[in-house]
Amino acid sequence: MTTPACSFCGKPQAEALRLVAGPQAFICDECAMLAVQMISIQHPTWRERLMRTLALLPDRPREKS
Ligand SMILES: [Zn+2]
């Protein structure tokens, strides 16, 4: 099995801050950011929803101790 890499830019998991896995593909943090930018530009209401969603997120993931 090959090492996971971003399906959009080809960045390997080791070089990406975060690689999000889908059933047939991966997307890295930078490509996800780019996608968010492109959708936000065309769909202001989507961006408002995104901002509301982000506001609900904790600052950092809860760590299991
Ligand atoms: Zn990428």
PDB file of the backbone (N, CA, C, O) and the ligand in Angstrom, with CONECT records:
HET     ZN  A 101       1
ATOM      1  N   MET A   1       0.846  -1.203   0.000  1.00  0.00           N
ATOM      2  CA  MET A   1       0.000   0.000   0.000  1.00  0.00           C
ATOM      3  C   MET A   1       0.877   1.248   0.000  1.00  0.00           C
ATOM      4  O   MET A   1       1.859   1.316   0.740  1.00  0.00           O
ATOM      5  N   THR A   2       0.537   2.211  -0.807  1.00  0.00           N
ATOM      6  CA  THR A   2       1.329   3.429  -0.889  1.00  0.00           C
ATOM      7  C   THR A   2       1.006   4.353   0.279  1.00  0.00           C
ATOM      8  O   THR A   2      -0.065   4.249   0.878  1.00  0.00           O
ATOM      9  N   THR A   3       1.929   5.257   0.603  1.00  0.00           N
ATOM     10  CA  THR A   3       1.674   6.204   1.679  1.00  0.00           C
ATOM     11  C   THR A   3       0.627   7.215   1.228  1.00  0.00           C
ATOM     12  O   THR A   3       0.611   7.624   0.067  1.00  0.00           O
ATOM     13  N   PRO A   4      -0.240   7.614   2.143  1.00  0.00           N
ATOM     14  CA  PRO A   4      -1.287   8.580   1.780  1.00  0.00           C
ATOM     15  C   PRO A   4      -0.694   9.907   1.332  1.00  0.00           C
ATOM     16  O   PRO A   4       0.289  10.381   1.903  1.00  0.00           O
ATOM     17  N   ALA A   5      -1.299  10.506   0.302  1.00  0.00           N
ATOM     18  CA  ALA A   5      -0.889  11.817  -0.188  1.00  0.00           C
ATOM     19  C   ALA A   5      -2.140  12.561  -0.637  1.00  0.00           C
ATOM     20  O   ALA A   5      -3.157  11.951  -0.967  1.00  0.00           O
ATOM     21  N   CYS A   6      -2.049  13.882  -0.643  1.00  0.00           N
ATOM     22  CA  CYS A   6      -3.173  14.708  -1.079  1.00  0.00           C
ATOM     23  C   CYS A   6      -3.520  14.386  -2.532  1.00  0.00           C
ATOM     24  O   CYS A   6      -2.640  14.365  -3.393  1.00  0.00           O
ATOM     25  N   SER A   7      -4.784  14.138  -2.800  1.00  0.00           N
ATOM     26  CA  SER A   7      -5.215  13.791  -4.148  1.00  0.00           C
ATOM     27  C   SER A   7      -5.228  15.003  -5.066  1.00  0.00           C
ATOM     28  O   SER A   7      -5.329  14.854  -6.283  1.00  0.00           O
ATOM     29  N   PHE A   8      -5.127  16.202  -4.500  1.00  0.00           N
ATOM     30  CA  PHE A   8      -5.212  17.419  -5.297  1.00  0.00           C
ATOM     31  C   PHE A   8      -3.840  17.956  -5.667  1.00  0.00           C
ATOM     32  O   PHE A   8      -3.579  18.260  -6.831  1.00  0.00           O
ATOM     33  N   CYS A   9      -2.947  18.075  -4.658  1.00  0.00           N
ATOM     34  CA  CYS A   9      -1.629  18.640  -4.948  1.00  0.00           C
ATOM     35  C   CYS A   9      -0.516  17.602  -4.838  1.00  0.00           C
ATOM     36  O   CYS A   9       0.630  17.883  -5.188  1.00  0.00           O
ATOM     37  N   GLY A  10      -0.844  16.412  -4.355  1.00  0.00           N
ATOM     38  CA  GLY A  10       0.146  15.351  -4.314  1.00  0.00           C
ATOM     39  C   GLY A  10       1.066  15.377  -3.101  1.00  0.00           C
ATOM     40  O   GLY A  10       1.994  14.575  -3.004  1.00  0.00           O
ATOM     41  N   LYS A  11       0.810  16.298  -2.179  1.00  0.00           N
ATOM     42  CA  LYS A  11       1.660  16.400  -0.995  1.00  0.00           C
ATOM     43  C   LYS A  11       1.511  15.152  -0.121  1.00  0.00           C
ATOM     44  O   LYS A  11       0.395  14.751   0.211  1.00  0.00           O
ATOM     45  N   PRO A  12       2.633  14.545   0.247  1.00  0.00           N
ATOM     46  CA  PRO A  12       2.546  13.356   1.100  1.00  0.00           C
ATOM     47  C   PRO A  12       2.140  13.702   2.531  1.00  0.00           C
ATOM     48  O   PRO A  12       2.326  14.831   2.986  1.00  0.00           O
ATOM     49  N   GLN A  13       1.598  12.737   3.215  1.00  0.00           N
ATOM     50  CA  GLN A  13       1.091  12.962   4.572  1.00  0.00           C
ATOM     51  C   GLN A  13       2.152  13.583   5.483  1.00  0.00           C
ATOM     52  O   GLN A  13       1.841  14.433   6.316  1.00  0.00           O
ATOM     53  N   ALA A  14       3.402  13.153   5.319  1.00  0.00           N
ATOM     54  CA  ALA A  14       4.481  13.631   6.188  1.00  0.00           C
ATOM     55  C   ALA A  14       4.709  15.131   6.043  1.00  0.00           C
ATOM     56  O   ALA A  14       5.179  15.775   6.980  1.00  0.00           O
ATOM     57  N   GLU A  15       4.382  15.695   4.881  1.00  0.00           N
ATOM     58  CA  GLU A  15       4.638  17.114   4.640  1.00  0.00           C
ATOM     59  C   GLU A  15       3.408  17.979   4.902  1.00  0.00           C
ATOM     60  O   GLU A  15       3.511  19.204   4.964  1.00  0.00           O
ATOM     61  N   ALA A  16       2.260  17.351   5.055  1.00  0.00           N
ATOM     62  CA  ALA A  16       1.036  18.108   5.273  1.00  0.00           C
ATOM     63  C   ALA A  16       0.782  18.275   6.764  1.00  0.00           C
ATOM     64  O   ALA A  16       1.085  17.394   7.569  1.00  0.00           O
ATOM     65  N   LEU A  17       0.222  19.414   7.106  1.00  0.00           N
ATOM     66  CA  LEU A  17      -0.176  19.649   8.491  1.00  0.00           C
ATOM     67  C   LEU A  17      -1.237  18.629   8.871  1.00  0.00           C
ATOM     68  O   LEU A  17      -1.217  18.061   9.962  1.00  0.00           O
ATOM     69  N   ARG A  18      -2.172  18.408   7.935  1.00  0.00           N
ATOM     70  CA  ARG A  18      -3.251  17.464   8.171  1.00  0.00           C
ATOM     71  C   ARG A  18      -3.718  16.951   6.826  1.00  0.00           C
ATOM     72  O   ARG A  18      -3.883  17.713   5.873  1.00  0.00           O
ATOM     73  N   LEU A  19      -3.929  15.649   6.763  1.00  0.00           N
ATOM     74  CA  LEU A  19      -4.484  15.043   5.560  1.00  0.00           C
ATOM     75  C   LEU A  19      -5.831  14.445   5.955  1.00  0.00           C
ATOM     76  O   LEU A  19      -5.906  13.591   6.838  1.00  0.00           O
ATOM     77  N   VAL A  20      -6.894  14.901   5.292  1.00  0.00           N
ATOM     78  CA  VAL A  20      -8.224  14.385   5.608  1.00  0.00           C
ATOM     79  C   VAL A  20      -8.561  13.307   4.586  1.00  0.00           C
ATOM     80  O   VAL A  20      -8.470  13.526   3.378  1.00  0.00           O
ATOM     81  N   ALA A  21      -8.951  12.144   5.087  1.00  0.00           N
ATOM     82  CA  ALA A  21      -9.187  11.004   4.211  1.00  0.00           C
ATOM     83  C   ALA A  21     -10.649  10.887   3.823  1.00  0.00           C
ATOM     84  O   ALA A  21     -11.533  11.032   4.667  1.00  0.00           O
ATOM     85  N   GLY A  22     -10.904  10.626   2.553  1.00  0.00           N
ATOM     86  CA  GLY A  22     -12.228  10.277   2.060  1.00  0.00           C
ATOM     87  C   GLY A  22     -12.160   8.845   1.552  1.00  0.00           C
ATOM     88  O   GLY A  22     -11.096   8.227   1.589  1.00  0.00           O
ATOM     89  N   PRO A  23     -13.277   8.309   1.079  1.00  0.00           N
ATOM     90  CA  PRO A  23     -13.298   6.918   0.617  1.00  0.00           C
ATOM     91  C   PRO A  23     -12.314   6.663  -0.526  1.00  0.00           C
ATOM     92  O   PRO A  23     -11.683   5.608  -0.574  1.00  0.00           O
ATOM     93  N   GLN A  24     -12.181   7.617  -1.442  1.00  0.00           N
ATOM     94  CA  GLN A  24     -11.345   7.413  -2.612  1.00  0.00           C
ATOM     95  C   GLN A  24     -10.231   8.445  -2.731  1.00  0.00           C
ATOM     96  O   GLN A  24      -9.467   8.409  -3.696  1.00  0.00           O
ATOM     97  N   ALA A  25     -10.120   9.359  -1.777  1.00  0.00           N
ATOM     98  CA  ALA A  25      -9.183  10.462  -1.956  1.00  0.00           C
ATOM     99  C   ALA A  25      -8.755  11.052  -0.617  1.00  0.00           C
ATOM    100  O   ALA A  25      -9.353  10.783   0.425  1.00  0.00           O
ATOM    101  N   PHE A  26      -7.713  11.856  -0.677  1.00  0.00           N
ATOM    102  CA  PHE A  26      -7.255  12.613   0.473  1.00  0.00           C
ATOM    103  C   PHE A  26      -7.197  14.085   0.086  1.00  0.00           C
ATOM    104  O   PHE A  26      -7.014  14.429  -1.082  1.00  0.00           O
ATOM    105  N   ILE A  27      -7.357  14.954   1.096  1.00  0.00           N
ATOM    106  CA  ILE A  27      -7.144  16.381   0.849  1.00  0.00           C
ATOM    107  C   ILE A  27      -6.302  16.931   1.995  1.00  0.00           C
ATOM    108  O   ILE A  27      -6.543  16.622   3.162  1.00  0.00           O
ATOM    109  N   CYS A  28      -5.304  17.756   1.643  1.00  0.00           N
ATOM    110  CA  CYS A  28      -4.425  18.315   2.669  1.00  0.00           C
ATOM    111  C   CYS A  28      -4.985  19.641   3.179  1.00  0.00           C
ATOM    112  O   CYS A  28      -5.936  20.187   2.620  1.00  0.00           O
ATOM    113  N   ASP A  29      -4.380  20.143   4.248  1.00  0.00           N
ATOM    114  CA  ASP A  29      -4.865  21.377   4.854  1.00  0.00           C
ATOM    115  C   ASP A  29      -4.852  22.536   3.870  1.00  0.00           C
ATOM    116  O   ASP A  29      -5.779  23.345   3.854  1.00  0.00           O
ATOM    117  N   GLU A  30      -3.813  22.624   3.050  1.00  0.00           N
ATOM    118  CA  GLU A  30      -3.712  23.755   2.122  1.00  0.00           C
ATOM    119  C   GLU A  30      -4.780  23.693   1.036  1.00  0.00           C
ATOM    120  O   GLU A  30      -5.360  24.718   0.679  1.00  0.00           O
ATOM    121  N   CYS A  31      -5.042  22.512   0.513  1.00  0.00           N
ATOM    122  CA  CYS A  31      -6.065  22.377  -0.520  1.00  0.00           C
ATOM    123  C   CYS A  31      -7.456  22.591   0.073  1.00  0.00           C
ATOM    124  O   CYS A  31      -8.341  23.123  -0.596  1.00  0.00           O
ATOM    125  N   ALA A  32      -7.650  22.180   1.323  1.00  0.00           N
ATOM    126  CA  ALA A  32      -8.930  22.414   1.993  1.00  0.00           C
ATOM    127  C   ALA A  32      -9.150  23.917   2.146  1.00  0.00           C
ATOM    128  O   ALA A  32     -10.252  24.421   1.929  1.00  0.00           O
ATOM    129  N   MET A  33      -8.086  24.623   2.523  1.00  0.00           N
ATOM    130  CA  MET A  33      -8.159  26.078   2.678  1.00  0.00           C
ATOM    131  C   MET A  33      -8.516  26.737   1.348  1.00  0.00           C
ATOM    132  O   MET A  33      -9.348  27.642   1.293  1.00  0.00           O
ATOM    133  N   LEU A  34      -7.877  26.272   0.289  1.00  0.00           N
ATOM    134  CA  LEU A  34      -8.135  26.815  -1.042  1.00  0.00           C
ATOM    135  C   LEU A  34      -9.600  26.580  -1.429  1.00  0.00           C
ATOM    136  O   LEU A  34     -10.253  27.462  -1.986  1.00  0.00           O
ATOM    137  N   ALA A  35     -10.097  25.395  -1.130  1.00  0.00           N
ATOM    138  CA  ALA A  35     -11.484  25.070  -1.450  1.00  0.00           C
ATOM    139  C   ALA A  35     -12.424  25.995  -0.687  1.00  0.00           C
ATOM    140  O   ALA A  35     -13.404  26.490  -1.246  1.00  0.00           O
ATOM    141  N   VAL A  36     -12.126  26.229   0.590  1.00  0.00           N
ATOM    142  CA  VAL A  36     -12.943  27.119   1.412  1.00  0.00           C
ATOM    143  C   VAL A  36     -12.950  28.520   0.813  1.00  0.00           C
ATOM    144  O   VAL A  36     -13.999  29.159   0.730  1.00  0.00           O
ATOM    145  N   GLN A  37     -11.772  28.997   0.393  1.00  0.00           N
ATOM    146  CA  GLN A  37     -11.684  30.327  -0.205  1.00  0.00           C
ATOM    147  C   GLN A  37     -12.537  30.416  -1.459  1.00  0.00           C
ATOM    148  O   GLN A  37     -13.275  31.383  -1.648  1.00  0.00           O
ATOM    149  N   MET A  38     -12.436  29.407  -2.316  1.00  0.00           N
ATOM    150  CA  MET A  38     -13.163  29.456  -3.590  1.00  0.00           C
ATOM    151  C   MET A  38     -14.666  29.420  -3.369  1.00  0.00           C
ATOM    152  O   MET A  38     -15.411  30.145  -4.030  1.00  0.00           O
ATOM    153  N   ILE A  39     -15.118  28.574  -2.435  1.00  0.00           N
ATOM    154  CA  ILE A  39     -16.559  28.498  -2.170  1.00  0.00           C
ATOM    155  C   ILE A  39     -17.033  29.795  -1.522  1.00  0.00           C
ATOM    156  O   ILE A  39     -18.107  30.301  -1.847  1.00  0.00           O
ATOM    157  N   SER A  40     -16.224  30.334  -0.599  1.00  0.00           N
ATOM    158  CA  SER A  40     -16.611  31.555   0.120  1.00  0.00           C
ATOM    159  C   SER A  40     -16.810  32.728  -0.813  1.00  0.00           C
ATOM    160  O   SER A  40     -17.734  33.523  -0.638  1.00  0.00           O
ATOM    161  N   ILE A  41     -15.925  32.836  -1.823  1.00  0.00           N
ATOM    162  CA  ILE A  41     -15.995  33.950  -2.765  1.00  0.00           C
ATOM    163  C   ILE A  41     -17.311  33.909  -3.530  1.00  0.00           C
ATOM    164  O   ILE A  41     -17.926  34.948  -3.770  1.00  0.00           O
ATOM    165  N   GLN A  42     -17.741  32.715  -3.912  1.00  0.00           N
ATOM    166  CA  GLN A  42     -18.941  32.604  -4.735  1.00  0.00           C
ATOM    167  C   GLN A  42     -20.230  32.540  -3.919  1.00  0.00           C
ATOM    168  O   GLN A  42     -21.310  32.857  -4.418  1.00  0.00           O
ATOM    169  N   HIS A  43     -20.101  32.126  -2.660  1.00  0.00           N
ATOM    170  CA  HIS A  43     -21.307  31.896  -1.864  1.00  0.00           C
ATOM    171  C   HIS A  43     -21.184  32.539  -0.483  1.00  0.00           C
ATOM    172  O   HIS A  43     -20.807  31.872   0.480  1.00  0.00           O
ATOM    173  N   PRO A  44     -21.502  33.845  -0.384  1.00  0.00           N
ATOM    174  CA  PRO A  44     -21.400  34.559   0.892  1.00  0.00           C
ATOM    175  C   PRO A  44     -22.221  33.908   2.007  1.00  0.00           C
ATOM    176  O   PRO A  44     -21.803  33.926   3.164  1.00  0.00           O
ATOM    177  N   THR A  45     -23.364  33.343   1.683  1.00  0.00           N
ATOM    178  CA  THR A  45     -24.192  32.739   2.739  1.00  0.00           C
ATOM    179  C   THR A  45     -23.516  31.480   3.279  1.00  0.00           C
ATOM    180  O   THR A  45     -23.639  31.157   4.461  1.00  0.00           O
ATOM    181  N   TRP A  46     -22.809  30.781   2.411  1.00  0.00           N
ATOM    182  CA  TRP A  46     -22.065  29.591   2.847  1.00  0.00           C
ATOM    183  C   TRP A  46     -20.977  30.013   3.822  1.00  0.00           C
ATOM    184  O   TRP A  46     -20.733  29.339   4.822  1.00  0.00           O
ATOM    185  N   ARG A  47     -20.323  31.141   3.525  1.00  0.00           N
ATOM    186  CA  ARG A  47     -19.260  31.623   4.402  1.00  0.00           C
ATOM    187  C   ARG A  47     -19.821  31.979   5.784  1.00  0.00           C
ATOM    188  O   ARG A  47     -19.188  31.715   6.807  1.00  0.00           O
ATOM    189  N   GLU A  48     -21.022  32.583   5.799  1.00  0.00           N
ATOM    190  CA  GLU A  48     -21.628  32.900   7.096  1.00  0.00           C
ATOM    191  C   GLU A  48     -21.869  31.635   7.904  1.00  0.00           C
ATOM    192  O   GLU A  48     -21.635  31.599   9.112  1.00  0.00           O
ATOM    193  N   ARG A  49     -22.339  30.601   7.221  1.00  0.00           N
ATOM    194  CA  ARG A  49     -22.561  29.316   7.903  1.00  0.00           C
ATOM    195  C   ARG A  49     -21.239  28.756   8.417  1.00  0.00           C
ATOM    196  O   ARG A  49     -21.158  28.237   9.530  1.00  0.00           O
ATOM    197  N   LEU A  50     -20.197  28.873   7.579  1.00  0.00           N
ATOM    198  CA  LEU A  50     -18.872  28.384   7.969  1.00  0.00           C
ATOM    199  C   LEU A  50     -18.386  29.113   9.220  1.00  0.00           C
ATOM    200  O   LEU A  50     -17.903  28.487  10.164  1.00  0.00           O
ATOM    201  N   MET A  51     -18.517  30.439   9.220  1.00  0.00           N
ATOM    202  CA  MET A  51     -18.041  31.215  10.358  1.00  0.00           C
ATOM    203  C   MET A  51     -18.789  30.836  11.635  1.00  0.00           C
ATOM    204  O   MET A  51     -18.199  30.759  12.712  1.00  0.00           O
ATOM    205  N   ARG A  52     -20.099  30.601  11.501  1.00  0.00           N
ATOM    206  CA  ARG A  52     -20.872  30.183  12.682  1.00  0.00           C
ATOM    207  C   ARG A  52     -20.384  28.821  13.172  1.00  0.00           C
ATOM    208  O   ARG A  52     -20.284  28.586  14.377  1.00  0.00           O
ATOM    209  N   THR A  53     -20.081  27.931  12.234  1.00  0.00           N
ATOM    210  CA  THR A  53     -19.601  26.593  12.599  1.00  0.00           C
ATOM    211  C   THR A  53     -18.253  26.691  13.302  1.00  0.00           C
ATOM    212  O   THR A  53     -18.029  26.041  14.323  1.00  0.00           O
ATOM    213  N   LEU A  54     -17.357  27.507  12.751  1.00  0.00           N
ATOM    214  CA  LEU A  54     -16.016  27.650  13.326  1.00  0.00           C
ATOM    215  C   LEU A  54     -16.093  28.248  14.730  1.00  0.00           C
ATOM    216  O   LEU A  54     -15.306  27.896  15.609  1.00  0.00           O
ATOM    217  N   ALA A  55     -17.044  29.151  14.930  1.00  0.00           N
ATOM    218  CA  ALA A  55     -17.172  29.806  16.232  1.00  0.00           C
ATOM    219  C   ALA A  55     -17.555  28.812  17.321  1.00  0.00           C
ATOM    220  O   ALA A  55     -17.292  29.036  18.502  1.00  0.00           O
ATOM    221  N   LEU A  56     -18.178  27.712  16.910  1.00  0.00           N
ATOM    222  CA  LEU A  56     -18.623  26.713  17.888  1.00  0.00           C
ATOM    223  C   LEU A  56     -17.517  25.730  18.259  1.00  0.00           C
ATOM    224  O   LEU A  56     -17.640  24.986  19.231  1.00  0.00           O
ATOM    225  N   LEU A  57     -16.443  25.731  17.482  1.00  0.00           N
ATOM    226  CA  LEU A  57     -15.375  24.768  17.727  1.00  0.00           C
ATOM    227  C   LEU A  57     -14.537  25.168  18.939  1.00  0.00           C
ATOM    228  O   LEU A  57     -14.310  26.353  19.185  1.00  0.00           O
ATOM    229  N   PRO A  58     -14.083  24.170  19.689  1.00  0.00           N
ATOM    230  CA  PRO A  58     -13.140  24.480  20.768  1.00  0.00           C
ATOM    231  C   PRO A  58     -11.808  24.937  20.190  1.00  0.00           C
ATOM    232  O   PRO A  58     -11.468  24.583  19.061  1.00  0.00           O
ATOM    233  N   ASP A  59     -11.054  25.718  20.952  1.00  0.00           N
ATOM    234  CA  ASP A  59      -9.775  26.233  20.482  1.00  0.00           C
ATOM    235  C   ASP A  59      -8.796  25.114  20.148  1.00  0.00           C
ATOM    236  O   ASP A  59      -8.040  25.196  19.180  1.00  0.00           O
ATOM    237  N   ARG A  60      -8.826  24.084  20.956  1.00  0.00           N
ATOM    238  CA  ARG A  60      -7.936  22.963  20.676  1.00  0.00           C
ATOM    239  C   ARG A  60      -8.668  21.666  20.964  1.00  0.00           C
ATOM    240  O   ARG A  60      -9.573  21.630  21.799  1.00  0.00           O
ATOM    241  N   PRO A  61      -8.280  20.599  20.276  1.00  0.00           N
ATOM    242  CA  PRO A  61      -8.979  19.339  20.491  1.00  0.00           C
ATOM    243  C   PRO A  61      -8.874  18.886  21.947  1.00  0.00           C
ATOM    244  O   PRO A  61      -7.852  19.064  22.608  1.00  0.00           O
ATOM    245  N   ARG A  62      -9.945  18.308  22.404  1.00  0.00           N
ATOM    246  CA  ARG A  62      -9.928  17.773  23.766  1.00  0.00           C
ATOM    247  C   ARG A  62      -9.004  16.567  23.825  1.00  0.00           C
ATOM    248  O   ARG A  62      -9.126  15.628  23.039  1.00  0.00           O
ATOM    249  N   GLU A  63      -8.099  16.613  24.751  1.00  0.00           N
ATOM    250  CA  GLU A  63      -7.153  15.500  24.858  1.00  0.00           C
ATOM    251  C   GLU A  63      -7.627  14.509  25.904  1.00  0.00           C
ATOM    252  O   GLU A  63      -8.051  14.858  27.006  1.00  0.00           O
ATOM    253  N   LYS A  64      -7.527  13.245  25.491  1.00  0.00           N
ATOM    254  CA  LYS A  64      -7.896  12.197  26.444  1.00  0.00           C
ATOM    255  C   LYS A  64      -6.714  11.937  27.366  1.00  0.00           C
ATOM    256  O   LYS A  64      -5.606  11.666  26.905  1.00  0.00           O
ATOM    257  N   SER A  65      -6.953  12.020  28.670  1.00  0.00           N
ATOM    258  CA  SER A  65      -5.844  11.770  29.591  1.00  0.00           C
ATOM    259  C   SER A  65      -6.137  10.558  30.465  1.00  0.00           C
ATOM    260  O   SER A  65      -5.317  10.190  31.306  1.00  0.00           O
TER     261      SER A  65
HETATM  262 ZN    ZN A 101      -3.121  19.282  -1.188  1.00  0.00          ZN2+
END
